[in-house]
Amino acid sequence: MSQNDNQRAWHADATFLKSRRGIMKVAEMVTLFVAFVCFAVASSPKYLAATALEFLITLLLLLLYLLKLNKRITFLFWPIVDVFNSVFAAVYLIVLSLMALTSYSVTGNLVGGVVCLMSAGLVFVDSYILFKNITFNKLRKETQNQINE
């Protein structure tokens, strides 16, 4: 591999961050981080671990699209992986936020639960937008190009 190919391999796709999906991923990460900080202040390890895990998964998916690794790792159809993660995360975050809201003893749990509920809403909207753009009757490359726009 030449030096030019190596430089191109790690080129970040700045247009993804400006796209609707990129903005949604960043917004999800911000709300998850705020919920993480709220649960950390409230010393709630069960909520803390769940928000940290979803933050890391969202970060990895953001990096996957940002570095265009989804075009290099083609054995998985990444939009479907993203949809499954988003649906699971939305349900998981709704349950987590309802648990935090109903059993709060510290204000941090209450605020963390509200922010976590907002994050669940963002994740659900992200999964809806992504699933709406997926078409199953086109070639894989055409569909991935359409989704990443």
Secondary structure, 3 states (H helix, E strand, C coil): CCHHHHHHHCCCCHHHHHCHHHHHHHHHHHHHHHHHHHHHHCCCHHHHHHHHHHHHHHHHHHHHHHCCHHHHCCCCCHHHHHHHHHHHHHHHHHHHHHHHHHCCCCHHHHHHHHHHHHHHHHHHHHHHHHHHHCCCCCCHHHHHHHHCC
